[in-house]
């Protein structure tokens, strides 16, 4: 879980999706990973206006995404082959 603002939260799930909640309502569903999403991290956490975040999945990929009202924008992804198992923590 990643707290974004007062009422906004991002969650990672075993169904391969990242969800952005506004209170208890799902505002956006980020699709892209092919395995359970295990970790989330805000990119540029000291920048209040930053809409970038990273997600890590069992598929071995870390995705850098931009939050958008209408769509998921993939900025960059990379495969982390050095891990022998899934990633549970991601810190930017």
C-alpha positions, 0 to 999 in steps of 0.5 A: 500500500502506498499513501498518495494523498489524504484520501488516495491510496495505491495498492498492489495485489496478487491479481497483477494490478495496481489500484488507485483508490479515492477513499473506498472507490477504485479510481484507476486500475493500472494493468501491465504486470504478468505476475502478482505485484509485490511492491510500490514506491513513489518516485521523487518522494520529496516532490509533491507534484510528482505523479511517478511511481514504481511497481515490482512484480513476480514477473521480474519487472520493475515498472516506472509509471506516471499516474494519469486520470485517463490511462496508465503511462509506462515511462520505463520498465526493466527486468531484474534478473539478479533476484532468484525470487520475487521482490517484496520491497522497493525503495526509490 
